[in-house]
Amino acid sequence: MTKILNINSSVRNGDSISRKATAEFISKWKAKEPNAIVVERDVAAQPLPHIDGQTLGAFFTPAENRSAEQAQIAKLSETLVQELFDADVIVIGAPMYNFSITSGLKAWIDHVARAGVTFKYTEKGPVGLLTGKKVYIFTASGGVYSEGPAKVMDFTSTYLRAVLGFIGLTDVTFIQSEGIAMGAEGVQKAQAKTSDAINELLAA
């Protein structure tokens, strides 16, 4: 029985292309595997606190030495980390805002990328501890960034691939909905391409 962690980060609701894409993917996965367990984490509808000095202090204090306040601060991060460890498949909706990810998704990353928890330092360098999992990332952008002159401004896929790989999530597939600012025809074309990609991914 597959456990899927579905993370959405678009601040839009019904008109969000990335939300529609993750919902379609999850729906089609469930059609193939009705018993799959899906855990929803919406970092836009339920924003996570951004990291501050108190949070870092709690993270870097050993659990047995934390004050009651520090234990409470660290509790949210530990919940988010456990969701990752429990998942077999991770589905992320990551629209491009100003050439990168949303601040909500960045806050989530700051809570789960933790030394000694999701990665560790060794004599040979850092090693990610979240291994053996598959990640699907659904991006959405007004322009086209997968190729052409704007490719150098795509800090969404490059950043996510780097930071997720750092914590051990190296099996990552990107499904990009591009050109959605180019009118209704652009949106339809992007959504059709995304649907085709989903069907191909789940065909096996």
Summary of the structure (lengths in Angstrom):
residues: 204
radius of gyration: 17.7
end to end distance: 16.7
largest distance: 57.9
contacts: 618
relative contact order: 0.17
helix: 45%
strand: 22%
